[in-house]
């Protein structure tokens, strides 16, 4: 389990590396295109502010969120309110996503503007205590300012990806008046931007995994029941392991959204195998754990080339690792 000091150290190192690498490639590109230092700074600042301001609205539209009125799902809203008060953070708006994929997440520009989203498919799957544990995990993200941190750290990977995509695309059509030298430079710069995207994306994902572990720890402490969160993680993982993965969810742009989920759907198939391998260590925390009926399905999905590649870009720690951490917390 990552410590608070370890988490903060990793966060600052990641932020420094992401922005240093990202600014270097942006500076090189815009300098080549004839821009000066201050115009570059203005461009980067404006792009960041635009992303920070627009991204939550894009997520709302893409997820087709239905914000709850005071009389809708009163038990759900009551739990969120109690957990927010316990954490000392403003109560987030509560919304339901029509998605049947069981998941939950929190997003927003700041703590005061945050929205806690529960997927429709999650509600009938969990009992009251398990749902409370999931909600406490999401409130933990708010308490730790993860919404703001992940919005900041995701800026450079997304910008580098956009630059790489646009330059590589324009070079295919001759770029900059069709001059062959310019085309070659565009291809090179586009390739370098893609390398920057890959490196900064991996750094962002490493930070995301650490923050998920810390939110798990907060949930276990807030509810005084690591078993409830462990049980909910197993249920969500089992369900996601047999659900089809949409092609839209596999795009690089979706990685930021995936990092907000309590469980990353792309890791579920491999998670099942690993949970099964560690059943003995999980027995005391989850005495009724039985995932053998889904192991074959998990192996079939996890062994595909796409599944192997996606595993390299996981936004969350493996579920079995999270469960083992919860086992240790239950002993305290």
C-alpha beads as a LAMMPS data file, in Angstrom:
LAMMPS data file: protein, C-alpha beads

332 atoms
331 bonds

1 atom types
1 bond types

-500.0 500.0 xlo xhi
-500.0 500.0 ylo yhi
-500.0 500.0 zlo zhi

Masses

1 110.0

Atoms # bond

1 1 1 0.000 0.000 0.000
2 1 1 1.448 3.327 -1.038
3 1 1 2.127 5.805 1.801
4 1 1 0.862 9.382 1.798
5 1 1 4.406 10.702 1.556
6 1 1 5.178 8.250 -1.243
7 1 1 2.055 9.315 -3.107
8 1 1 2.855 13.019 -2.850
9 1 1 6.463 12.437 -3.896
10 1 1 5.359 10.431 -6.924
11 1 1 2.783 13.097 -7.767
12 1 1 5.309 15.955 -7.764
13 1 1 7.904 13.960 -9.696
14 1 1 5.316 12.933 -12.275
15 1 1 4.021 16.479 -12.687
16 1 1 7.558 17.814 -13.114
17 1 1 8.547 15.152 -15.644
18 1 1 5.317 15.402 -17.632
19 1 1 5.497 19.166 -17.980
20 1 1 9.260 19.232 -18.622
21 1 1 9.020 16.651 -21.402
22 1 1 5.802 18.069 -22.767
23 1 1 6.956 21.671 -22.835
24 1 1 10.220 20.651 -24.520
25 1 1 8.446 19.029 -27.467
26 1 1 5.874 21.826 -27.743
27 1 1 8.639 24.428 -27.669
28 1 1 10.578 22.562 -30.379
29 1 1 7.523 22.262 -32.605
30 1 1 6.334 25.843 -32.297
31 1 1 9.871 27.205 -32.598
32 1 1 10.242 25.273 -35.855
33 1 1 6.992 26.809 -37.018
34 1 1 8.378 30.285 -36.244
35 1 1 6.720 31.082 -32.918
36 1 1 8.559 32.995 -30.193
37 1 1 8.967 32.004 -26.520
38 1 1 6.155 34.128 -25.110
39 1 1 3.621 33.139 -27.801
40 1 1 4.444 29.526 -26.947
41 1 1 3.768 30.148 -23.256
42 1 1 0.493 31.864 -24.099
43 1 1 -0.519 29.008 -26.419
44 1 1 0.193 26.336 -23.803
45 1 1 -1.588 28.296 -21.048
46 1 1 -4.668 28.916 -23.184
47 1 1 -4.809 25.292 -24.300
48 1 1 -4.575 24.080 -20.712
49 1 1 -7.285 26.470 -19.512
50 1 1 -9.546 25.434 -22.389
51 1 1 -9.085 21.744 -21.587
52 1 1 -9.592 22.296 -17.862
53 1 1 -12.787 24.261 -18.480
54 1 1 -14.305 22.181 -21.287
55 1 1 -13.366 18.619 -20.273
56 1 1 -16.043 18.203 -17.559
57 1 1 -18.761 19.326 -19.963
58 1 1 -17.520 16.886 -22.589
59 1 1 -17.633 14.075 -20.031
60 1 1 -21.187 15.020 -19.042
61 1 1 -22.373 14.889 -22.655
62 1 1 -20.462 11.731 -23.567
63 1 1 -21.751 9.824 -20.523
64 1 1 -25.355 11.066 -20.997
65 1 1 -25.538 11.836 -17.298
66 1 1 -28.853 12.203 -15.514
67 1 1 -28.381 14.484 -12.512
68 1 1 -30.502 13.451 -9.553
69 1 1 -33.246 15.657 -8.173
70 1 1 -33.699 15.859 -4.373
71 1 1 -36.376 13.127 -4.342
72 1 1 -34.527 10.688 -6.620
73 1 1 -32.501 7.812 -5.139
74 1 1 -32.722 9.342 -1.637
75 1 1 -30.644 6.578 -0.004
76 1 1 -27.857 7.042 -2.519
77 1 1 -27.793 10.810 -2.031
78 1 1 -27.920 10.422 1.743
79 1 1 -24.862 8.146 1.707
80 1 1 -22.929 10.564 -0.492
81 1 1 -23.822 13.472 1.791
82 1 1 -22.779 11.600 4.936
83 1 1 -19.476 10.476 3.416
84 1 1 -18.708 13.986 2.128
85 1 1 -19.360 15.460 5.570
86 1 1 -17.150 12.791 7.128
87 1 1 -14.351 13.627 4.677
88 1 1 -14.755 17.371 5.163
89 1 1 -15.385 18.086 1.475
90 1 1 -18.339 19.758 -0.285
91 1 1 -21.038 17.306 -1.287
92 1 1 -20.637 16.578 -5.006
93 1 1 -23.553 16.555 -7.399
94 1 1 -24.822 13.020 -7.891
95 1 1 -25.593 11.668 -11.346
96 1 1 -26.603 8.345 -12.866
97 1 1 -25.026 7.106 -16.069
98 1 1 -27.300 4.839 -18.162
99 1 1 -24.346 2.522 -18.801
100 1 1 -24.964 -1.104 -17.831
101 1 1 -21.246 -1.559 -17.162
102 1 1 -20.925 -1.528 -13.348
103 1 1 -18.689 1.351 -12.339
104 1 1 -18.499 4.665 -10.497
105 1 1 -16.306 7.731 -10.687
106 1 1 -15.978 11.380 -9.694
107 1 1 -14.892 14.263 -11.903
108 1 1 -14.960 18.052 -12.101
109 1 1 -12.869 21.191 -12.306
110 1 1 -12.589 21.591 -8.526
111 1 1 -13.952 20.010 -5.354
112 1 1 -16.799 22.521 -5.333
113 1 1 -17.888 21.642 -8.874
114 1 1 -17.400 17.868 -8.662
115 1 1 -19.893 15.264 -9.828
116 1 1 -20.074 11.732 -8.453
117 1 1 -21.348 9.342 -11.097
118 1 1 -22.828 5.896 -10.505
119 1 1 -23.448 3.637 -13.470
120 1 1 -26.945 2.188 -13.677
121 1 1 -25.466 -1.302 -13.870
122 1 1 -23.796 -0.926 -10.480
123 1 1 -26.875 -0.259 -8.343
124 1 1 -28.591 -3.685 -8.463
125 1 1 -25.284 -5.533 -8.118
126 1 1 -24.115 -4.261 -4.732
127 1 1 -25.682 -4.398 -1.304
128 1 1 -25.903 -1.255 0.825
129 1 1 -22.555 -1.708 2.582
130 1 1 -20.725 -2.493 -0.656
131 1 1 -22.216 0.558 -2.361
132 1 1 -21.198 2.714 0.591
133 1 1 -17.631 1.421 0.296
134 1 1 -17.527 2.303 -3.411
135 1 1 -18.898 5.779 -2.711
136 1 1 -16.308 6.252 0.051
137 1 1 -13.584 5.370 -2.466
138 1 1 -14.845 8.114 -4.776
139 1 1 -15.141 10.625 -1.949
140 1 1 -11.551 9.693 -1.085
141 1 1 -10.527 10.953 -4.515
142 1 1 -12.163 14.286 -3.708
143 1 1 -10.493 14.474 -0.309
144 1 1 -7.097 13.925 -1.941
145 1 1 -7.777 16.442 -4.759
146 1 1 -7.324 13.695 -7.348
147 1 1 -9.791 15.370 -9.699
148 1 1 -7.585 18.458 -10.037
149 1 1 -4.305 16.521 -10.072
150 1 1 -5.369 14.108 -12.821
151 1 1 -6.793 16.962 -14.889
152 1 1 -3.420 18.714 -14.726
153 1 1 -1.255 15.670 -15.363
154 1 1 -3.385 14.476 -18.282
155 1 1 -2.942 17.786 -20.132
156 1 1 0.465 17.143 -21.730
157 1 1 -0.232 13.553 -22.925
158 1 1 -3.449 14.678 -24.582
159 1 1 -1.791 17.702 -26.199
160 1 1 1.151 15.590 -27.435
161 1 1 -1.257 13.037 -28.890
162 1 1 -3.208 15.733 -30.715
163 1 1 -0.010 17.240 -32.122
164 1 1 1.265 13.836 -33.250
165 1 1 -2.059 12.917 -34.835
166 1 1 -2.439 16.214 -36.682
167 1 1 1.153 16.433 -37.937
168 1 1 1.273 12.822 -39.089
169 1 1 -2.069 13.283 -40.843
170 1 1 -1.039 16.533 -42.528
171 1 1 2.241 14.999 -43.721
172 1 1 0.296 12.318 -45.556
173 1 1 -1.175 15.051 -47.738
174 1 1 2.059 16.855 -48.490
175 1 1 1.987 19.323 -45.587
176 1 1 3.032 22.935 -45.762
177 1 1 2.720 23.436 -49.484
178 1 1 3.917 19.989 -50.444
179 1 1 7.648 20.722 -49.871
180 1 1 9.365 17.372 -49.327
181 1 1 11.728 18.741 -46.693
182 1 1 8.801 20.159 -44.758
183 1 1 6.975 16.843 -45.035
184 1 1 9.995 15.052 -43.625
185 1 1 10.210 17.485 -40.718
186 1 1 6.507 17.101 -40.028
187 1 1 6.821 13.314 -39.930
188 1 1 9.811 13.545 -37.583
189 1 1 8.135 16.041 -35.272
190 1 1 4.914 14.018 -35.328
191 1 1 6.860 10.885 -34.400
192 1 1 8.652 12.685 -31.559
193 1 1 5.332 14.035 -30.312
194 1 1 3.953 10.489 -30.300
195 1 1 6.987 9.297 -28.295
196 1 1 6.325 12.114 -25.816
197 1 1 2.689 11.045 -25.653
198 1 1 3.696 7.453 -24.839
199 1 1 6.194 8.464 -22.136
200 1 1 3.964 11.022 -20.439
201 1 1 0.966 8.695 -20.701
202 1 1 2.876 5.971 -18.854
203 1 1 3.861 8.494 -16.176
204 1 1 0.253 9.606 -15.828
205 1 1 -0.941 6.010 -15.544
206 1 1 1.622 5.253 -12.853
207 1 1 0.300 8.186 -10.826
208 1 1 -3.280 7.080 -11.441
209 1 1 -2.539 3.606 -10.056
210 1 1 -0.982 5.087 -6.916
211 1 1 -3.967 7.336 -6.303
212 1 1 -6.383 4.425 -6.699
213 1 1 -4.531 2.538 -3.968
214 1 1 -4.757 5.549 -1.692
215 1 1 -8.494 5.928 -2.338
216 1 1 -8.945 2.245 -1.443
217 1 1 -7.160 2.872 1.842
218 1 1 -9.387 5.865 2.551
219 1 1 -12.547 3.842 1.854
220 1 1 -11.437 1.053 4.178
221 1 1 -10.727 3.569 6.945
222 1 1 -13.908 5.614 6.429
223 1 1 -16.239 2.599 6.430
224 1 1 -14.213 0.544 8.922
225 1 1 -14.863 -2.424 6.650
226 1 1 -12.186 -3.375 4.061
227 1 1 -14.284 -6.463 3.312
228 1 1 -17.129 -4.410 1.805
229 1 1 -14.817 -2.670 -0.676
230 1 1 -13.070 -5.970 -1.459
231 1 1 -16.397 -7.661 -2.147
232 1 1 -17.535 -4.831 -4.417
233 1 1 -14.249 -4.878 -6.358
234 1 1 -14.621 -8.614 -6.997
235 1 1 -18.223 -8.254 -8.153
236 1 1 -17.423 -5.378 -10.504
237 1 1 -14.361 -7.148 -11.895
238 1 1 -16.223 -10.400 -12.493
239 1 1 -19.007 -8.611 -14.327
240 1 1 -16.642 -6.544 -16.461
241 1 1 -14.559 -9.606 -17.355
242 1 1 -17.383 -11.075 -19.409
243 1 1 -18.688 -7.799 -20.853
244 1 1 -17.651 -6.821 -24.390
245 1 1 -15.188 -3.950 -24.667
246 1 1 -16.400 -1.226 -27.016
247 1 1 -14.016 0.037 -29.696
248 1 1 -14.747 3.616 -28.632
249 1 1 -13.456 2.880 -25.132
250 1 1 -10.124 1.749 -26.565
251 1 1 -9.135 5.132 -28.001
252 1 1 -6.256 7.060 -26.346
253 1 1 -8.648 9.888 -25.498
254 1 1 -10.709 7.528 -23.335
255 1 1 -7.789 6.708 -21.023
256 1 1 -8.371 9.839 -18.959
257 1 1 -12.002 8.852 -18.417
258 1 1 -10.982 5.272 -17.561
259 1 1 -8.590 6.568 -14.907
260 1 1 -11.591 7.939 -12.979
261 1 1 -13.428 4.584 -12.779
262 1 1 -13.234 2.496 -9.616
263 1 1 -12.268 -0.523 -11.777
264 1 1 -10.640 -0.380 -15.210
265 1 1 -12.639 -2.674 -17.501
266 1 1 -9.595 -3.505 -19.629
267 1 1 -7.793 -5.214 -16.754
268 1 1 -10.738 -7.317 -15.623
269 1 1 -9.997 -10.477 -17.608
270 1 1 -6.438 -10.772 -16.348
271 1 1 -7.589 -9.772 -12.859
272 1 1 -9.830 -12.838 -12.685
273 1 1 -6.924 -15.192 -13.279
274 1 1 -4.786 -13.430 -10.673
275 1 1 -7.585 -13.344 -8.087
276 1 1 -8.048 -17.073 -8.619
277 1 1 -4.317 -17.657 -8.106
278 1 1 -4.395 -15.764 -4.791
279 1 1 -7.592 -17.257 -3.369
280 1 1 -5.792 -18.728 -0.359
281 1 1 -4.465 -15.318 0.710
282 1 1 -7.905 -13.756 0.266
283 1 1 -9.844 -16.485 2.073
284 1 1 -10.139 -14.756 5.447
285 1 1 -11.321 -11.473 3.937
286 1 1 -13.618 -13.089 1.360
287 1 1 -14.517 -16.587 2.626
288 1 1 -17.138 -17.127 -0.089
289 1 1 -14.873 -16.117 -2.961
290 1 1 -15.394 -18.406 -5.963
291 1 1 -14.375 -17.228 -9.408
292 1 1 -13.536 -20.546 -11.015
293 1 1 -16.593 -20.455 -13.300
294 1 1 -15.235 -17.364 -15.033
295 1 1 -11.539 -18.249 -15.238
296 1 1 -11.793 -19.806 -18.702
297 1 1 -13.601 -16.753 -20.049
298 1 1 -11.000 -14.503 -18.486
299 1 1 -8.159 -16.486 -20.060
300 1 1 -9.835 -16.267 -23.460
301 1 1 -10.136 -12.473 -23.277
302 1 1 -6.866 -11.798 -21.510
303 1 1 -4.764 -13.822 -23.941
304 1 1 -5.752 -11.782 -26.983
305 1 1 -3.122 -9.405 -28.465
306 1 1 -5.390 -6.435 -27.749
307 1 1 -5.816 -7.525 -24.132
308 1 1 -2.055 -7.866 -23.686
309 1 1 -1.414 -4.395 -25.100
310 1 1 -4.140 -2.797 -23.008
311 1 1 -2.662 -4.376 -19.901
312 1 1 0.458 -2.253 -20.395
313 1 1 -1.672 0.882 -20.086
314 1 1 -3.740 0.006 -17.034
315 1 1 -5.112 2.978 -15.124
316 1 1 -5.559 0.906 -11.950
317 1 1 -3.489 -1.549 -9.922
318 1 1 -4.416 -5.204 -10.552
319 1 1 -7.554 -6.047 -8.571
320 1 1 -5.835 -8.942 -6.803
321 1 1 -3.151 -6.498 -5.581
322 1 1 -5.817 -4.129 -4.299
323 1 1 -7.501 -7.038 -2.524
324 1 1 -4.252 -8.134 -0.892
325 1 1 -3.717 -4.567 0.336
326 1 1 -7.229 -4.652 1.818
327 1 1 -6.363 -7.942 3.537
328 1 1 -3.457 -6.155 5.237
329 1 1 -5.693 -3.236 6.224
330 1 1 -8.246 -5.630 7.746
331 1 1 -5.539 -6.893 10.127
332 1 1 -4.927 -3.439 11.637

Bonds

1 1 1 2
2 1 2 3
3 1 3 4
4 1 4 5
5 1 5 6
6 1 6 7
7 1 7 8
8 1 8 9
9 1 9 10
10 1 10 11
11 1 11 12
12 1 12 13
13 1 13 14
14 1 14 15
15 1 15 16
16 1 16 17
17 1 17 18
18 1 18 19
19 1 19 20
20 1 20 21
21 1 21 22
22 1 22 23
23 1 23 24
24 1 24 25
25 1 25 26
26 1 26 27
27 1 27 28
28 1 28 29
29 1 29 30
30 1 30 31
31 1 31 32
32 1 32 33
33 1 33 34
34 1 34 35
35 1 35 36
36 1 36 37
37 1 37 38
38 1 38 39
39 1 39 40
40 1 40 41
41 1 41 42
42 1 42 43
43 1 43 44
44 1 44 45
45 1 45 46
46 1 46 47
47 1 47 48
48 1 48 49
49 1 49 50
50 1 50 51
51 1 51 52
52 1 52 53
53 1 53 54
54 1 54 55
55 1 55 56
56 1 56 57
57 1 57 58
58 1 58 59
59 1 59 60
60 1 60 61
61 1 61 62
62 1 62 63
63 1 63 64
64 1 64 65
65 1 65 66
66 1 66 67
67 1 67 68
68 1 68 69
69 1 69 70
70 1 70 71
71 1 71 72
72 1 72 73
73 1 73 74
74 1 74 75
75 1 75 76
76 1 76 77
77 1 77 78
78 1 78 79
79 1 79 80
80 1 80 81
81 1 81 82
82 1 82 83
83 1 83 84
84 1 84 85
85 1 85 86
86 1 86 87
87 1 87 88
88 1 88 89
89 1 89 90
90 1 90 91
91 1 91 92
92 1 92 93
93 1 93 94
94 1 94 95
95 1 95 96
96 1 96 97
97 1 97 98
98 1 98 99
99 1 99 100
100 1 100 101
101 1 101 102
102 1 102 103
103 1 103 104
104 1 104 105
105 1 105 106
106 1 106 107
107 1 107 108
108 1 108 109
109 1 109 110
110 1 110 111
111 1 111 112
112 1 112 113
113 1 113 114
114 1 114 115
115 1 115 116
116 1 116 117
117 1 117 118
118 1 118 119
119 1 119 120
120 1 120 121
121 1 121 122
122 1 122 123
123 1 123 124
124 1 124 125
125 1 125 126
126 1 126 127
127 1 127 128
128 1 128 129
129 1 129 130
130 1 130 131
131 1 131 132
132 1 132 133
133 1 133 134
134 1 134 135
135 1 135 136
136 1 136 137
137 1 137 138
138 1 138 139
139 1 139 140
140 1 140 141
141 1 141 142
142 1 142 143
143 1 143 144
144 1 144 145
145 1 145 146
146 1 146 147
147 1 147 148
148 1 148 149
149 1 149 150
150 1 150 151
151 1 151 152
152 1 152 153
153 1 153 154
154 1 154 155
155 1 155 156
156 1 156 157
157 1 157 158
158 1 158 159
159 1 159 160
160 1 160 161
161 1 161 162
162 1 162 163
163 1 163 164
164 1 164 165
165 1 165 166
166 1 166 167
167 1 167 168
168 1 168 169
169 1 169 170
170 1 170 171
171 1 171 172
172 1 172 173
173 1 173 174
174 1 174 175
175 1 175 176
176 1 176 177
177 1 177 178
178 1 178 179
179 1 179 180
180 1 180 181
181 1 181 182
182 1 182 183
183 1 183 184
184 1 184 185
185 1 185 186
186 1 186 187
187 1 187 188
188 1 188 189
189 1 189 190
190 1 190 191
191 1 191 192
192 1 192 193
193 1 193 194
194 1 194 195
195 1 195 196
196 1 196 197
197 1 197 198
198 1 198 199
199 1 199 200
200 1 200 201
201 1 201 202
202 1 202 203
203 1 203 204
204 1 204 205
205 1 205 206
206 1 206 207
207 1 207 208
208 1 208 209
209 1 209 210
210 1 210 211
211 1 211 212
212 1 212 213
213 1 213 214
214 1 214 215
215 1 215 216
216 1 216 217
217 1 217 218
218 1 218 219
219 1 219 220
220 1 220 221
221 1 221 222
222 1 222 223
223 1 223 224
224 1 224 225
225 1 225 226
226 1 226 227
227 1 227 228
228 1 228 229
229 1 229 230
230 1 230 231
231 1 231 232
232 1 232 233
233 1 233 234
234 1 234 235
235 1 235 236
236 1 236 237
237 1 237 238
238 1 238 239
239 1 239 240
240 1 240 241
241 1 241 242
242 1 242 243
243 1 243 244
244 1 244 245
245 1 245 246
246 1 246 247
247 1 247 248
248 1 248 249
249 1 249 250
250 1 250 251
251 1 251 252
252 1 252 253
253 1 253 254
254 1 254 255
255 1 255 256
256 1 256 257
257 1 257 258
258 1 258 259
259 1 259 260
260 1 260 261
261 1 261 262
262 1 262 263
263 1 263 264
264 1 264 265
265 1 265 266
266 1 266 267
267 1 267 268
268 1 268 269
269 1 269 270
270 1 270 271
271 1 271 272
272 1 272 273
273 1 273 274
274 1 274 275
275 1 275 276
276 1 276 277
277 1 277 278
278 1 278 279
279 1 279 280
280 1 280 281
281 1 281 282
282 1 282 283
283 1 283 284
284 1 284 285
285 1 285 286
286 1 286 287
287 1 287 288
288 1 288 289
289 1 289 290
290 1 290 291
291 1 291 292
292 1 292 293
293 1 293 294
294 1 294 295
295 1 295 296
296 1 296 297
297 1 297 298
298 1 298 299
299 1 299 300
300 1 300 301
301 1 301 302
302 1 302 303
303 1 303 304
304 1 304 305
305 1 305 306
306 1 306 307
307 1 307 308
308 1 308 309
309 1 309 310
310 1 310 311
311 1 311 312
312 1 312 313
313 1 313 314
314 1 314 315
315 1 315 316
316 1 316 317
317 1 317 318
318 1 318 319
319 1 319 320
320 1 320 321
321 1 321 322
322 1 322 323
323 1 323 324
324 1 324 325
325 1 325 326
326 1 326 327
327 1 327 328
328 1 328 329
329 1 329 330
330 1 330 331
331 1 331 332
